[in-house]
Amino acid sequence: MSTLPTTLPEWLALLESRHAETVINMGLDRVRAVKERLALQFGCPVVMVAGTNGKGSTCAMLESVLLRAGYKVGLYIKPHFLDFNERARINGELASDEVLVAAFNAVEAVRGDTVLTYFEFTTLAIMHLLAGAGMDLVILEVGLGGRLDAVNVIDADIAIVTSVDIDHTDYLGDTREAIGFEKAGIFRAGKTAICSDPVPPQSLIDHAEAIGADLWLMGRDFNYSGDKQQWNYGGRSQRRNSLGYPSLRGANQILNAAAVLAALEALRLQLPVGAQEVRTGLVTVELPGRFQVLPGRPTVILDVAHNPHAAAALNQNLGNMGYHAYTYAVFGSMQDKDIDGVIAAMGEHVDHWCLATLPSPRAASASELAGRVQAVQPERDERSINIFDDPARAYANALSRAGENDRIVVFGSFLTVAGVMAARKSSLH
């Protein structure tokens, strides 16, 4: 291409048009070749985070604590809800269009005739940007799996696997053992490997031992205890007591927080962090779309739960919220998900389903979802199922029907939550 785009929207449109012709080709050879041409390397510790659920929360908590401690922190996190810039954060601020365009130009300049997917190209660009930003630590979130994810061309100093459950079976396998092996692919010989899943697959443990990674397991190398007011962390050589619970809600967040403190323990000689920074970082962390309870009435909850494991956690969190007369669910999903498993996990609390078709060729239609709800959730008095062309209309319908003592839970694919976020944002202007 003779002239390159000059704005971020133009660049993203170009990458999407190229991506339409690029099949996902699992393998890192192409990405590694372009990485080497970029001379991409980090002059600071790198923490890589994989897992079925809890990746984003773990990244956000680690970033929050280290920023409170005064360190310069770079973060690559995905996907985004409203703006692509959400994927790259430097010291807690979104990367500007200008620096992202410069990073895209840098990748394009060395790409040659190597074909890269949208995800591979943008991953290389953001890693190039963070590597050159003079950070004290960089956090990289894995997109899919681990072993063959584009992020994994980097050798992380600390690798965290949050949870291992069934998702993305087309690419990762359909058992926890198969998926555990894929996620353990981010571990490196002689480097810290942390798993916060309380029941890790044997394949993950075996792989860590086979390559000589320094494996930290929840319950063996680190753990937590607590009561309703506070909790304590115990690691190999460090204890942290009287901690406030993370501001990210939900029972599973304590597992994620414990993994963060294990990572900080492993980093304590390079990046020491005091007790007060840990406390403040955990209680002030923010992350959209993870059991995010919006202010006002009716209560609105946004959650990107899109597999049964995450939906079960969401269901438990809804049960802990106190009384609401009726619960309206705004739900949309990709076709390749375990839709029946998600509906079954949520059925206990949902009275009214507002089902949305998402703007993706991979999405299940709202009418398909309605059929799944009828098949999976037993009939109950006053239950309703309505279908809509998009999440904004589904949400508008729920809002028009819900009383001030009711609640609306928006969940499923990122696109469901993003659609409602965009609708709420435009209604404010």
C-alpha positions in Angstrom: 0.0 0.0 0.0 1.5 3.3 -1.1 0.0 5.7 1.4 -0.6 4.7 5.0 -3.6 5.8 7.1 -2.9 8.9 9.2 -5.7 8.5 11.8 -6.5 5.7 14.2 -10.0 5.0 12.8 -8.5 4.8 9.3 -5.8 2.4 10.5 -8.4 0.2 12.3 -10.6 0.1 9.2 -7.7 -1.0 7.1 -6.7 -3.7 9.5 -10.3 -5.0 9.7 -10.5 -5.1 5.9 -7.3 -7.1 5.7 -8.5 -9.3 8.6 -11.6 -10.2 6.7 -9.4 -12.1 4.3 -7.1 -13.6 7.0 -8.1 -16.9 8.5 -6.9 -17.4 12.1 -3.7 -19.4 11.6 -2.7 -20.8 15.0 1.1 -20.5 15.2 3.6 -17.9 16.3 6.1 -18.1 13.4 4.8 -15.1 11.6 4.4 -13.0 14.7 7.8 -13.9 15.9 9.4 -13.0 12.6 7.9 -9.5 12.7 8.8 -9.1 16.4 12.4 -9.8 15.6 12.4 -7.2 12.7 10.9 -4.7 15.2 13.8 -5.6 17.6 11.0 -5.7 20.2 12.2 -6.3 23.7 11.4 -5.0 27.2 13.9 -3.4 29.5 11.7 -4.1 32.5 10.0 -7.0 34.1 7.0 -8.4 32.2 3.9 -10.0 33.8 1.8 -12.1 31.5 -1.8 -13.1 32.5 -3.8 -15.9 31.0 -7.0 -17.7 32.2 -10.5 -18.6 31.2 -11.9 -15.9 33.5 -10.4 -13.3 35.8 -7.6 -12.1 33.5 -8.7 -8.5 33.2 -9.4 -8.2 36.9 -6.0 -9.6 37.8 -4.3 -7.2 35.4 -6.2 -4.2 36.7 -5.5 -5.0 40.4 -1.7 -5.4 39.7 -1.7 -2.2 37.7 -3.6 -0.3 40.5 -1.3 -1.4 43.3 1.9 -0.7 41.4 0.7 2.8 40.3 -0.1 3.5 44.0 3.5 2.5 44.8 4.7 5.1 42.4 5.9 2.8 39.6 5.5 3.5 35.9 3.2 0.8 34.6 2.2 -0.2 31.0 -0.8 -2.4 30.4 -2.2 -4.3 27.4 -5.7 -5.4 28.0 -8.6 -6.4 25.8 -11.0 -6.3 24.2 -12.3 -2.8 24.3 -15.8 -1.6 25.0 -16.1 1.9 23.3 -12.6 3.0 22.1 -9.7 0.9 20.8 -7.4 3.1 23.0 -8.7 1.2 26.1 -6.4 -1.7 25.1 -3.2 0.3 25.8 -2.7 2.1 29.1 0.4 4.0 30.2 0.5 5.0 33.9 -3.2 4.4 34.1 -4.1 6.7 31.1 -5.3 5.5 27.7 -2.8 5.7 25.0 -3.4 8.5 22.5 -4.4 8.1 18.9 -1.1 9.6 17.9 1.1 7.1 19.7 -1.0 4.2 18.5 -0.7 5.4 14.9 3.1 5.7 15.3 3.2 2.1 16.6 1.0 0.8 13.7 3.4 2.6 11.3 6.4 0.9 13.0 4.9 -2.6 12.5 3.9 -1.9 8.9 7.4 -0.6 8.1 8.9 -4.0 9.0 6.1 -6.4 8.2 7.1 -6.9 4.6 4.9 -9.5 3.0 4.2 -11.3 6.3 0.4 -11.7 6.7 -0.8 -10.7 10.2 -4.4 -10.9 11.6 -6.0 -7.8 13.1 -5.2 -9.2 16.6 -1.6 -10.1 15.8 -0.9 -6.7 14.2 -2.4 -4.7 17.0 -0.7 -6.8 19.7 2.7 -6.3 18.1 2.0 -2.5 17.8 0.9 -2.1 21.4 3.8 -4.2 22.8 6.2 -2.1 20.7 4.6 1.0 22.1 4.9 -0.2 25.7 8.4 -1.4 25.3 9.5 2.0 24.3 7.6 3.9 27.0 10.2 3.7 29.8 8.1 1.6 32.1 9.1 0.0 35.4 6.8 -3.0 34.7 4.6 -4.1 31.8 1.5 -6.3 32.1 0.3 -8.2 29.1 -3.1 -9.9 29.0 -3.3 -13.0 26.8 -6.2 -13.0 24.3 -7.0 -16.7 23.7 -5.4 -19.7 25.4 -1.7 -19.0 25.9 0.7 -21.2 24.1 -0.2 -20.0 20.6 -1.4 -16.5 21.5 0.5 -13.6 19.8 1.5 -12.2 23.2 3.4 -15.4 23.9 6.3 -14.3 21.6 7.5 -12.4 24.7 9.2 -14.3 27.5 7.5 -13.1 30.6 9.3 -12.9 33.9 6.1 -13.8 35.7 3.3 -15.7 34.2 -0.1 -16.0 35.9 -2.9 -18.4 35.0 -6.1 -17.3 36.8 -8.6 -20.0 36.1 -9.0 -22.9 33.8 -12.4 -23.8 32.5 -14.2 -24.8 29.3 -14.2 -22.0 26.7 -13.0 -21.6 23.1 -13.2 -25.3 22.5 -12.7 -25.0 18.8 -9.1 -23.7 19.4 -8.2 -25.0 22.8 -9.8 -28.4 23.3 -12.8 -29.5 25.2 -11.4 -30.7 28.5 -9.8 -28.8 31.4 -6.7 -30.9 30.9 -6.3 -29.8 27.3 -7.1 -26.2 28.1 -4.7 -26.2 31.1 -1.9 -27.3 28.8 -2.6 -24.4 26.4 -2.6 -21.9 29.2 0.6 -23.3 30.8 2.3 -22.5 27.4 3.0 -19.0 28.8 5.3 -20.4 31.5 9.1 -20.2 31.1 12.0 -22.2 32.4 13.4 -20.8 35.6 10.7 -18.1 35.8 7.9 -17.6 38.2 4.6 -19.3 37.2 1.6 -18.6 39.3 -1.8 -20.5 39.2 -4.7 -19.1 41.2 -7.1 -21.8 40.2 -7.8 -23.8 43.4 -8.0 -27.0 41.5 -5.4 -26.7 38.7 -5.4 -29.3 35.9 -2.6 -31.9 36.2 -1.5 -30.9 32.7 -0.6 -27.4 33.9 1.4 -28.7 36.8 3.2 -31.3 34.7 4.1 -28.8 32.0 5.5 -26.4 34.6 7.7 -29.1 36.1 8.8 -30.5 32.7 10.2 -27.1 31.6 11.6 -26.2 35.0 9.3 -23.2 35.8 9.1 -22.0 39.4 5.4 -23.0 40.0 3.4 -21.2 42.7 0.1 -23.0 43.4 -2.9 -21.6 45.4 -3.1 -23.6 48.6 0.5 -24.8 48.5 2.7 -21.8 47.9 0.3 -19.0 48.7 -3.2 -18.7 50.2 -5.7 -16.4 51.8 -7.9 -16.3 54.8 -10.4 -13.7 56.1 -13.7 -12.7 57.6 -16.4 -10.3 56.4 -14.3 -7.2 57.2 -10.8 -8.0 55.9 -8.5 -10.7 54.6 -4.9 -11.9 54.9 -2.4 -13.2 52.3 0.2 -15.8 53.1 3.0 -16.5 50.6 6.3 -18.4 50.6 8.1 -15.8 52.6 5.7 -12.8 52.9 2.5 -12.2 54.8 0.1 -9.3 54.3 -2.6 -8.8 57.0 -5.7 -6.7 57.5 -6.3 -6.1 53.8 -9.5 -4.5 52.5 -11.4 -6.6 50.0 -10.9 -5.5 46.3 -13.4 -3.0 45.0 -14.1 -5.3 42.1 -17.1 -7.3 43.4 -17.5 -11.0 43.6 -16.3 -14.0 45.5 -13.8 -15.0 42.8 -11.9 -11.6 43.0 -10.1 -12.7 46.2 -8.5 -15.5 44.2 -7.4 -13.0 41.6 -6.1 -10.6 44.3 -4.1 -13.4 46.0 -2.4 -14.1 42.6 -1.5 -10.4 42.4 0.1 -10.5 45.8 2.0 -13.7 44.9 3.4 -11.8 41.8 4.3 -8.9 44.0 6.1 -11.2 46.4 8.1 -12.7 43.5 9.0 -9.2 42.4 9.7 -7.8 45.9 13.4 -7.3 45.3 13.0 -5.4 42.1 9.8 -3.5 42.8 9.1 -3.4 46.5 5.6 -2.4 47.5 4.4 -1.3 50.9 1.4 -2.5 52.9 -0.5 0.8 52.4 0.0 0.8 48.6 -1.4 -2.8 48.5 -4.4 -1.8 50.6 -5.2 1.4 48.6 -4.5 -0.2 45.2 -7.0 -3.0 45.9 -9.8 -0.9 47.2 -9.6 1.7 44.4 -9.2 -0.5 41.4 -11.8 0.0 38.6 -12.6 -2.3 35.7 -15.7 -1.8 33.5 -18.0 -4.7 32.8 -16.9 -7.0 35.7 -19.9 -7.1 38.0 -20.0 -3.4 37.6 -23.0 -2.0 39.5 -24.1 1.3 38.1 -25.6 4.1 40.4 -29.3 4.8 40.4 -32.6 2.9 40.2 -33.4 0.4 39.0 -30.1 -1.3 39.8 -28.1 -2.0 36.6 -25.3 -4.6 36.6 -22.8 -5.0 33.7 -20.9 -8.3 33.5 -19.0 -9.9 30.6 -19.9 -13.4 31.8 -20.0 -15.5 28.6 -19.2 -19.0 29.7 -20.8 -21.3 32.5 -17.9 -20.7 34.9 -18.3 -16.9 34.8 -22.1 -17.1 34.7 -22.0 -19.3 37.9 -19.9 -16.6 39.6 -22.3 -13.8 38.4 -25.3 -15.9 39.6 -23.7 -16.2 43.1 -22.9 -12.4 43.1 -26.6 -11.6 42.2 -27.7 -13.9 45.1 -25.5 -11.9 47.5 -27.0 -8.5 46.5 -30.1 -8.4 48.7 -33.7 -8.2 47.6 -34.9 -7.2 44.2 -38.5 -7.8 43.1 -37.7 -8.8 39.5 -34.5 -9.4 37.5 -34.4 -8.5 33.9 -31.6 -10.1 31.8 -30.2 -8.4 28.7 -28.3 -11.2 27.1 -26.4 -11.8 23.8 -23.9 -14.5 23.0 -21.6 -15.8 20.3 -22.8 -19.1 18.7 -19.8 -21.1 19.7 -20.3 -20.6 23.4 -22.0 -23.1 25.8 -25.2 -21.1 25.7 -27.2 -23.7 27.5 -24.7 -23.8 30.3 -24.8 -20.0 30.7 -28.6 -19.9 30.8 -28.7 -22.8 33.3 -26.2 -21.1 35.6 -28.3 -17.8 35.5 -31.8 -19.2 35.5 -32.3 -19.1 39.2 -32.4 -15.3 39.3 -33.8 -14.2 35.9 -37.5 -13.4 35.6 -37.5 -11.6 32.3 -35.2 -12.3 29.4 -34.5 -9.5 26.9 -32.4 -11.3 24.2 -30.3 -9.4 21.7 -28.7 -10.3 18.3 -25.2 -9.0 18.4 -23.4 -7.2 15.5 -21.1 -10.1 14.6 -21.4 -12.9 12.0 -20.5 -15.3 14.8 -23.4 -14.2 17.0 -26.4 -16.4 17.9 -29.6 -14.7 16.9 -32.0 -13.5 19.5 -34.6 -16.0 18.3 -32.0 -18.8 18.7 -31.4 -17.7 22.2 -35.1 -17.6 23.0 -35.3 -21.2 22.0 -32.4 -22.1 24.3 -34.0 -20.3 27.2 -37.3 -22.2 26.7 -35.4 -25.5 26.5 -33.2 -24.9 29.5 -35.1 -22.7 32.0 -38.2 -24.3 33.4 -41.5 -22.3 33.0 -42.3 -20.0 35.8 -45.1 -17.6 36.6 -44.8 -14.2 35.0 -41.6 -15.1 33.1 -41.2 -13.4 29.8 -38.9 -13.8 26.8 -38.5 -11.0 24.3 -36.2 -10.7 21.3 -34.5 -7.6 19.9 -32.2 -6.7 17.0 -29.4 -5.3 19.2 -28.4 -4.8 22.8 -29.5 -1.2 22.9 -33.1 -2.1 22.1 -33.1 -5.0 24.5 -31.8 -2.7 27.3 -34.3 0.1 26.4 -37.1 -2.5 26.8 -35.8 -3.7 30.1 -35.5 -0.1 31.3 -39.0 0.7 30.3 -40.5 -2.2 32.2 -38.3 -2.4 35.3 -39.5 -0.8 38.5 -37.2 1.0 40.9 -36.9 -2.0 43.2 -36.0 -4.3 40.2 -32.6 -4.9 38.7 -31.3 -5.2 35.1 -28.3 -7.5 34.5 -26.5 -7.0 31.2 -24.3 -10.0 30.5 -22.8 -12.3 27.9 -20.4 -11.3 25.2 -18.3 -8.1 25.4 -20.5 -6.9 22.5 -23.6 -7.1 24.7 -22.1 -4.9 27.4 -20.4 -2.6 24.9 -23.7 -2.1 23.1 -25.5 -1.1 26.3 -22.5 1.1 27.4 -22.7 3.0 24.0 -26.5 3.4 24.3 -26.2 4.8 27.8 -23.4 7.1 26.7 -25.4 8.5 23.8 -28.5 9.0 26.0 -26.4 11.2 28.3 -25.5 13.6 25.4 
